[in-house]
């Protein structure tokens, strides 16, 4: 990624689980430090945050189909490995 060494301890990437997971999976596969975070707590408190994040991510609607396709492919891959 733009000349950054993948193992640079000063750099980490983090994304909300379910938002462009394919990007973080590919970065992790390339050796970068990647974390997925999951908000937790009472639904009443977490849901407004998740809605706000989805609204901020203007391309979220277009990504949903791609995310589902990625999940289905990964599930099939894991079944084949058994």
Backbone as CSV, one residue per row, in Angstrom:
resi,resn,N_x,N_y,N_z,CA_x,CA_y,CA_z,C_x,C_y,C_z
1,UNK,0.839,-1.185,0.000,0.000,0.000,0.000,0.876,1.238,0.000
2,UNK,1.053,1.798,-1.127,1.765,3.066,-1.289,3.111,3.106,-0.564
3,UNK,3.837,2.036,-0.673,5.188,2.003,-0.123,5.289,1.694,1.365
4,UNK,4.191,1.417,2.019,4.237,1.079,3.446,4.601,-0.389,3.597
5,UNK,5.551,-0.683,4.460,5.817,-2.099,4.703,4.663,-2.707,5.486
6,UNK,4.240,-3.871,5.075,3.084,-4.516,5.695,3.288,-4.760,7.179
7,UNK,4.528,-4.962,7.601,4.778,-5.296,8.999,5.142,-4.078,9.856
8,UNK,4.905,-2.875,9.372,5.214,-1.667,10.151,4.360,-1.663,11.418
9,UNK,4.972,-1.739,12.607,4.204,-1.854,13.849,3.408,-0.595,14.196
10,UNK,3.711,0.510,13.534,2.992,1.761,13.833,1.662,1.857,13.117
11,UNK,1.423,0.959,12.163,0.239,1.088,11.321,-0.672,-0.115,11.488
12,UNK,-1.932,0.180,11.731,-2.968,-0.847,11.804,-4.193,-0.316,11.083
13,UNK,-4.950,-1.203,10.504,-6.184,-0.837,9.829,-7.336,-1.481,10.578
14,UNK,-8.427,-0.755,10.732,-9.591,-1.307,11.428,-10.853,-0.902,10.685
15,UNK,-11.792,-1.814,10.646,-13.077,-1.569,9.995,-14.184,-2.208,10.800
16,UNK,-15.346,-1.634,10.664,-16.544,-2.198,11.258,-16.860,-3.509,10.549
17,UNK,-17.074,-4.567,11.312,-17.408,-5.864,10.733,-18.634,-5.729,9.835
18,UNK,-18.531,-6.234,8.620,-19.637,-6.159,7.677,-19.523,-5.010,6.694
19,UNK,-18.579,-4.113,6.908,-18.375,-2.995,5.988,-17.106,-3.264,5.180
20,UNK,-17.280,-3.550,3.918,-16.159,-3.814,3.009,-15.192,-4.855,3.569
21,UNK,-15.745,-5.940,4.053,-14.907,-7.005,4.605,-13.889,-7.507,3.589
22,UNK,-14.251,-7.496,2.322,-13.324,-7.985,1.297,-12.023,-7.177,1.289
23,UNK,-12.103,-5.884,1.566,-10.896,-5.049,1.595,-9.998,-5.468,2.750
24,UNK,-10.583,-5.610,3.934,-9.752,-5.962,5.085,-9.214,-7.386,4.968
25,UNK,-9.983,-8.316,4.405,-9.486,-9.680,4.222,-8.290,-9.685,3.268
26,UNK,-8.379,-8.933,2.181,-7.271,-8.874,1.228,-6.043,-8.204,1.834
27,UNK,-6.254,-7.167,2.637,-5.123,-6.508,3.289,-4.444,-7.456,4.273
28,UNK,-5.244,-8.189,5.040,-4.675,-9.150,5.988,-3.899,-10.230,5.239
29,UNK,-4.438,-10.690,4.122,-3.758,-11.711,3.327,-2.428,-11.190,2.785
30,UNK,-2.345,-9.874,2.576,-1.106,-9.256,2.081,-0.128,-8.980,3.219
31,UNK,-0.521,-9.307,4.460,0.393,-9.165,5.586,0.193,-7.931,6.445
32,UNK,-0.788,-7.106,6.121,-1.027,-5.913,6.929,-1.765,-6.273,8.207
33,UNK,-1.597,-5.465,9.223,-2.287,-5.664,10.500,-3.695,-5.099,10.368
34,UNK,-4.676,-5.962,10.484,-6.065,-5.571,10.271,-6.916,-6.056,11.434
35,UNK,-7.822,-5.208,11.863,-8.762,-5.590,12.924,-10.177,-5.269,12.453
36,UNK,-11.107,-6.104,12.844,-12.526,-5.842,12.595,-13.139,-5.555,13.951
37,UNK,-13.921,-4.510,14.046,-14.538,-4.246,15.340,-16.037,-4.436,15.279
38,UNK,-16.573,-4.843,16.404,-17.993,-5.149,16.518,-18.548,-4.356,17.699
39,UNK,-19.438,-3.415,17.431,-20.062,-2.714,18.554,-20.923,-3.697,19.346
40,UNK,-20.944,-3.529,20.640,-21.769,-4.420,21.450,-22.494,-3.601,22.511
41,UNK,-23.511,-4.180,23.017,-24.306,-3.520,24.035,-25.775,-3.740,23.753
42,UNK,-26.616,-3.081,24.512,-28.049,-3.211,24.270,-28.413,-2.712,22.870
43,UNK,-29.285,-3.443,22.212,-29.680,-3.093,20.839,-30.122,-1.637,20.754
44,UNK,-30.839,-1.193,21.733,-31.346,0.185,21.760,-30.206,1.202,21.658
45,UNK,-29.040,0.855,22.190,-27.892,1.764,22.156,-27.018,1.559,20.925
46,UNK,-26.924,0.344,20.433,-26.030,0.033,19.319,-26.651,0.374,17.967
47,UNK,-27.928,0.144,17.815,-28.584,0.335,16.529,-28.427,1.750,15.959
48,UNK,-28.601,2.801,16.734,-28.408,4.140,16.156,-27.004,4.344,15.585
49,UNK,-26.000,3.774,16.256,-24.630,3.877,15.752,-24.493,3.161,14.411
50,UNK,-25.025,1.952,14.326,-24.924,1.189,13.081,-25.673,1.867,11.948
51,UNK,-26.821,2.433,12.234,-27.586,3.157,11.207,-26.796,4.370,10.730
52,UNK,-26.214,5.088,11.668,-25.416,6.269,11.314,-24.234,5.878,10.435
53,UNK,-23.545,4.787,10.778,-22.407,4.338,9.968,-22.851,3.941,8.568
54,UNK,-23.976,3.264,8.450,-24.488,2.869,7.138,-24.829,4.097,6.306
55,UNK,-25.392,5.126,6.938,-25.725,6.358,6.216,-24.468,7.098,5.777
56,UNK,-23.434,7.064,6.613,-22.163,7.716,6.261,-21.494,7.023,5.085
57,UNK,-21.666,5.736,4.997,-21.045,4.954,3.938,-21.979,4.985,2.728
58,UNK,-21.803,5.974,1.884,-22.737,6.189,0.774,-22.791,5.026,-0.201
59,UNK,-21.746,4.209,-0.208,-21.747,3.080,-1.148,-22.209,1.788,-0.481
60,UNK,-22.720,1.865,0.731,-23.110,0.652,1.457,-24.156,-0.152,0.701
61,UNK,-25.123,0.522,0.103,-26.183,-0.207,-0.603,-25.609,-1.029,-1.753
62,UNK,-24.666,-0.465,-2.489,-24.051,-1.182,-3.593,-23.141,-2.302,-3.136
63,UNK,-22.619,-2.195,-1.939,-21.695,-3.199,-1.426,-22.413,-4.418,-0.880
64,UNK,-23.657,-4.274,-0.525,-24.369,-5.382,0.106,-24.350,-6.635,-0.760
65,UNK,-24.642,-6.490,-2.044,-24.637,-7.647,-2.933,-23.263,-8.261,-3.036
66,UNK,-22.245,-7.428,-3.121,-20.869,-7.921,-3.213,-20.482,-8.630,-1.913
67,UNK,-20.866,-8.070,-0.770,-20.556,-8.694,0.518,-21.212,-10.068,0.620
68,UNK,-22.476,-10.153,0.213,-23.186,-11.429,0.265,-22.514,-12.453,-0.636
69,UNK,-22.126,-12.032,-1.824,-21.449,-12.931,-2.760,-20.129,-13.434,-2.159
70,UNK,-19.404,-12.547,-1.494,-18.141,-12.924,-0.857,-18.374,-13.926,0.262
71,UNK,-19.409,-13.709,1.069,-19.726,-14.609,2.173,-20.098,-15.992,1.647
72,UNK,-20.921,-16.035,0.605,-21.341,-17.308,0.021,-20.128,-18.058,-0.537
73,UNK,-19.230,-17.332,-1.208,-18.037,-17.965,-1.770,-17.134,-18.504,-0.667
74,UNK,-16.977,-17.734,0.404,-16.129,-18.191,1.518,-16.731,-19.415,2.194
75,UNK,-18.013,-19.418,2.345,-18.687,-20.578,2.952,-18.462,-21.822,2.097
76,UNK,-18.618,-21.676,0.781,-18.391,-22.809,-0.129,-16.944,-23.279,-0.052
77,UNK,-16.002,-22.350,0.025,-14.592,-22.719,0.119,-14.319,-23.532,1.385
78,UNK,-14.900,-23.102,2.498,-14.691,-23.817,3.759,-15.308,-25.215,3.716
79,UNK,-16.447,-25.348,3.056,-17.064,-26.675,2.919,-16.167,-27.601,2.104
80,UNK,-15.558,-27.071,1.044,-14.668,-27.882,0.200,-13.436,-28.344,0.968
81,UNK,-12.972,-27.549,1.916,-11.755,-27.878,2.672,-11.975,-28.983,3.702
82,UNK,-13.208,-29.222,4.092,-13.481,-30.224,5.131,-13.140,-31.614,4.686
